[in-house]
Amino acid sequence: MLGLSGARAVVLGISLLTMVAAYFMIGPGQAPEPVRIVQEAPRARTVDVLVAATDLPLGNSITQGDVRWTAWPEDSIPQGLIRRSEAGALEKDVLGALVRSAFLANEPIRREKLIKSDGSGFLSAVLPSGKRAVAISIDRAGNSTAGGFVLPNDRVDVIRTGRQDSTQNTVENFVSETLLSNIRVLAIGQAVQERNGEKVVVGETATLELDPRQVEVISLAQKSGTLSLSLRSLADANEPPRPPEQSDRQGLTLVRFGHTSQTAKQ
C-alpha cells in the first residue's frame, strides 16, 4: 500500500497531466473571446395617425369603427395625414364623411379623399365643380356598352346612330357619328364601382360626367337616335376631350345596306 506521501504524489501527477492535456487542446495562442456589450438602439419618436381599420369602398360613410389610430415614425409622416394631436380632426373632418376614393385596410386617411355631403346625395357630393351628371339610355343586354365591360370611372366616346333624312322612300340610310370623346362614366345603372371584383356591369342607363354644353348635345341626340358607348384605352385617359363644336364638323359614317361610306359636314 502507498503511504500518505505516495497518494499525494499520484494526485499531483494526475493534476499535472490534466493541465498539460488542456494546454494542448486549447492551444498556446488562443485567448477567450471578449464579451460583447450590446447597446439597445434608441427608439424612434412616433406620432399617432389615422388609418383605415378595414377596406373602405367608394361612397362609404365613415363611422368610428371604420378607422383607428396607429403609431407612425415622426420623421417620415407624409403631408396630409391626420394626427391624433389635431384637436377635433376626427369628428370634424372624418366621421360622417363620404369616401370619394377607396381606401385599403391600414392605408392612412387623407382629407382630399373624403367629402362632407351635408345631407346631399353621394353623386352630387363627388361631382366636380362645373360638371353635370346625365343619364343616357343604353342597351340592357350591354350590347351598346362594349358588351358590359364599361365600368364606372372608365373613359368612353359617345356615338349617336340614327336614320338620315332621305327623299327616296325606298332607301333607308343610317348615320353614325362621335358626339363626345373622352367622357368619364360615373355609374352603370345604380352601380358606381366594381363590387367583389365584378368585371361586368349591366344596366339600362349610363350616367356620364359632362359640362353644360355637352349636356345640351346629349339631350338633343337622345331625341334623334340611339346612343352607344365606345370604351377608350387607359393610355388615352389624359387626352383632352374634343369639344362638341368640333364633332359637329366631322364627317359622318353612312351605312347603306351593310356598306359604309364617309361624308363631310359643311
JOUR-V961984 format. One line per field, one symbol per residue. psi: psi as a letter, one per 40 degrees, with the letter a starting at -180 (. if undefined). burial: # if it has 9 or more other ideal C-beta (glycine too) atoms within 8 Angstrom, else .. A space follows every 50 residues. Layout:
psi: ???
burial: ???
//
This chain:
psi: iiadddddddddddddddddddddddideiiiiihhhhhhihhihihhih ihdihhihehhhideeiiiihhhdefhiieihidehheddddddheiihe hiiihehihideeihhdfeiiddddehiheiihhhihihdeedefffeeh iheihiihhhhiihhiehdehhiihhihdiifhhhdihbeheiihfeheh hhieihhihiidddddddddddeeahhihhhiiddedehhihidddddei iihhhhfehiihihi.
burial: ......#..#....................................#### ##...#.###.#...##....#.#..#...###.....##..##..#### .##....###..##.##....##.###...####.#.#...#.###.### ##.#########.#........###########.#####.####...... ###.######...######.##..#.######...##....#.#..#..# .#####..........
//
